[in-house]
Amino acid sequence: MGNFISGLFVDGGVASALSGFREMLFGQGGIFAGNETAAGAFDGIVQMLQSVMGIVGQVVTFANTTVKPIIEGIFNFITQTVVPVILQTIQTAAPYISSIISGIGSAVMTVAQIIGQAIQFVMPVIRTLATSC
């Protein structure tokens, strides 16, 4: 199957691939034997398909020879240059970020303890006011 498909991209490959089908339709004893107009139309379609396959082949070649190396170069640059720099930056900054987060956590807990103590201090007064009314 792979040889059949790759054979379509060579010059005359579509005509070669469809020659058996053409023979079945227009050859000796074929369904449309002797109908030169239909055979000419079929040959025209084959020629158009061959042109399309030629263009597709050129696009594939362009993609392999031009686009693929560019994408590989970008990917190599990202994986070999950018990612290591990002990882090194994270590794260097991690202790500082950790200490900042720890400091913020300690400050939040201190404020929460002060608020909790204030509520404990005011609670008896609030109970007294609530029950005496």
N, C-alpha and C positions, 0 to 999 in steps of 0.2 A: 504494500500500500504506500509506503514511504517513497519508493522508487517511482511509483506511478505519479504521485503528487509532485515530487521534485522534477519529474520529466515534463510536467506541464509548463514549467518556466523556461525551458530551453526553446530555441527557435524551431518552430514546427512541431513542438511537443503536443499542443492541443489537437492538431490535425492527426498526428500519429495516434494519440490516445483515442480519438473518435473515429478512426478509419474503419474499424470493425462495425461500428454502429452505422456509418455512412454506407458501407457495403451492404449491410442488412436492409437498409431503406432503399437505396438507389441502384444497387448492383444487379447482376444477372439473377432474376427470380425474386428480386426484392419487392417490398410492398409498393414502392413508387418507381419501379424500374422503368427507364425510358423517359421519365419526367425530368428533362434537363433544367427547366425553370426552378423546380423545387430543389434539385441538386445544387444549382447555382446559389439559391437562397441559403441552403445549408452551408455551403462553402463560405459564403459571406459572413454568416454567424460565427463559423469556426475562426475566420480571419479576425473578426472583432474580439472574440474571446482570447485569441493569441495576443492581440494588442494589449488587452487588459492584463493578461498574465505577465506580459513584458513590463508593464508599468508597476505591477505588484512586485515583481522581481527586483526592479530598481529601488522601490521603497524599502524592501527587505535588506538589500545591499547597503543602502544609505543608513538604515537603522543600525546595522551591524558594524559598519565601518566608521560612522560619524557619531551617532547618538549614543550607542552603547559605551564607547570609550569616555565620552563626556560624563555620563552617569556614573561609570566606574570611578572616574577621577574625583567627582564630587563625593561619592560614598567613601572612598579612601581618605579624602581630606577630612571628612566629618569624623570617621572612626579613628583615624590616626593622629589628628591634630585637635579638633574641637572637643571631642568627648574626653580625652585625657586632661585637657585644661579644665573642663567643667568638674571632673572628678577631683582633681587636685585642689580646685577652689573650694569645693564642698568639704573636702578633708581638712583643709586649713581653717575654714570658717566654723566647722562643727563645734569645736570647744567653746568658741566665743558665743555662738548662738545658744548652745546648751547652758552656759552660765547666765545669759540674759533671760532665757526661759525660766531657769531656776530662781533667779532674782525676782521675776514677775510673780512666779508661784508663791514665793515666800511673802511678798508684799500683799498679795491677795489673801493669803491665809492670815496674816497679821490683821488686816482690815476686817476680815470675817470674825476673828476672835474678839476684836474690839466691839463690833456690832453685837455679837452674841453676849458679851459681858454687859453691854448697855441694856440689852433686852432683859437679861436676868436681874439687873439692878432695878429696872422700872416695873417689872412684872408684879411685884407685891403691891405697889401703888395702884396699878391698873386694876388688880383684883379687888382691892379695897374700895375703889371708886365704883367698880361695876356691881359689887354686892351691896353697897350701901344705898344705892339709888332705888 
